[in-house]
């Protein structure tokens, strides 16, 4: 799947960048000295834009690629949505170098898709395949193209329980949800800086009739 985005063709060379910086500094100096009025500033900025056009391509850019097909997970018969994260921590916290105590049933009480005992889900792991930053909005938009359902922290706990041996080491695996359903820490943060070591877990409904 691809996303339709405008992307820059190439990078600005140092000479052009330096020239732009000098012109910008000159405008700033004269604004501070009050020797340029608003219309003159806008005119000079327009000349800079006209002298330095940006070549843009509208070719689709594929930003995420399949990292690992994890197959099917089954929600256990004894699954309790109200205590799943507490149970997971009790059983597994010593297996982690560091365990985030904010991952709790109290902080993630209402995922978009509440898991039900006996329900099956297909799980795929995706990795960013382009350099630079991507946004949470881009990752959520990509998941939407894959028919994803958002299982929150509870979903990734089941992946660890059932697919741990299939997860390549050295990566951080993330299960997504809508922003309003996420826990916000005391500093007002929702998540982490994204890089090539973070993996998107994509959950989708498993229809046995389609797999027959």
N, C-alpha and C positions, 0 to 999 in steps of 0.2 A: 504494500500500500504506500502511496505517496501523498505529500502535502504540497499544495500550490503556494509557493512563496516567492517573493522577489529576492534574488541573491546577488551580491556584488561579484562582478567578474574581475578577479585579481585584487591586488592591494596597492595603495598609494605609495609611490616611491618617496624616499627621504627628501629629495629636492623639492617636490611639490608640497609635501607636508610642511617643510620649513618655510616655503613661500607663503602658504596659508597662515602659518603661525605669525609671521612678521606682519602681514596685512591685518590680521585680527588684533595684534598688539597695538598697531598704529591707530586703529579705530577706537580701541579701548582707551588709549592715552588721550585722544582728542575729545572723547565723550567726558572723561574725567576733568579735562580742562575747560569743558563747556564751549568748545569751538566747533562742534558739529551739532546740528539740530536733528530731530527724529527723521525727517525726510531724507536728509543727507546720509544718515547712518543706513537707512533701508536701501538707498540707492547703491551705496558702496557694497553692502552685503549681496545685493542682487548681481553686481558685477563679478564678485568672487564666485558665485554659483554659476554664472554663465561662462566664466573662464575655466571652470573646473567641473565639467559635467561628469556625472557618475553613470557608468555603463551598467545597465541592469538586465538581468536575464529572468524570464518568467518560466523557465523550465522547472518542472516539479523537483523538489529536493526530498530524498528519502533520508530520514534522520534516525530511524530505529530499525534494527534488523534482528531476526530470530537468533537468540543465544543458545537456548536449550528447550527442547520439547520434553516436558516433564510428565506428560500423560494424564492419567485420571486420579483424582483424590476422591475419597468417599468420607462423608461426614459420619463419625462414629455414632453408634446407637445411643451411647451414654453422653453424647455431647450436650452441654448446658451453656447456652449463650450468655447467661448471667455470671458464670464462674470460669469460663474457658481460659481466660488469660491468667487468672490466679492459679488454676490447675497447671497450666503450661509452665509458669514460673517455678512452681514448687518442684516439678519433675525435671526441669531442664536448665535452671539458671546456672548451675555449676559447670555446664558444658560450654559456657561463653566466657571469653576473656573479660568482657564487661557486659553487664545486664542493665538495661535502662529501666529503672523502677517506675518511670512514667507510663510504661506500657501496662496498663491495668484495665480491669473491667469498668472501673469508675470513670476513667478518662476516655475510654472508647466504648460507650454503652449502646450506641445506636448506628451501626454500619448501614450503608444503603441496602445491602443484601444480607439479611440475617440468615445464617446457615441453619439448615434443618437436618436432623438425624436421617441418615440413609440417602441423602441427596448427593449426586455425583457432579463433579466439575472437571473440566479440562483445564490444565494449567500449562502455560507457556512462559518462558522467560525471554525478555527482549533487552537489547543493549543499544546504547547510543552509538551510531556508526559515523557521525560527522564530528569534526573538531569544533571546539568552542562551546559556548553555553546553550542549553535549551531551557525552556521555562516549564513550570508545572502545567500551564495551560496547554502547551504543545504536547506534553506527555499524556495528559488527559484526552486531548483530541485524538491522539494516535490510538489510545485504548478504545475509544469509541468506534474507530474504524474496524477494530478487531472484534466487536460485539462483546466487549468486556462487561462483567458485572463487578461491582465494587464491594469487596468483602471485608475491608478494613484490616485492622491488626489481627483479627480472629483468623482470617484466611491464611496469612503468612505463618501463623502458628501451626496450622494443619499441614502446610507444605513442609515445614521442618520435621514434624512428626513422621510424615509418610514418605517424603522424598529426599531426606537429608543426604543419603548416599549418592544421589544424582546431582547434587549442587556443587559445582566447582568451587574450590576454596579461594579465598582472597578477594571476595566480592561482598557487597552489601545488597541484600534482597529486600525490595520494597513492595508492599501491597497498598494500592491507592484507594482513595475515597474522595467524596466531595468535600470542599474546604470547610463548609459549615459543620461537618461531622468529625473533624479532626481535633485533636487536643492541641491547645496553644499553651506553651510553657510560660513561666513567670516573666521571661524576657519578651514575650509576644511573638515567639517564633513557632512556625508550623512544622518545619522540616529542616533539611540539610542542603548544603551546596552540592549540586549534581556534578558528577565526573564520570570517567570511563569505568570506574570500579563499582558503580551503582547499577543495579539490575531491576528492571520493571517486571513484576509478576502480573501476568494477565490471566484472570479467571473467566471462564465462560461456561454457560450451561451445557451439560453433556446430554445429548439426546441419543439414547440407545438405538432408536429406530433408524437414525441417520447413519449409525456406525455399522449396522447389520450388513 
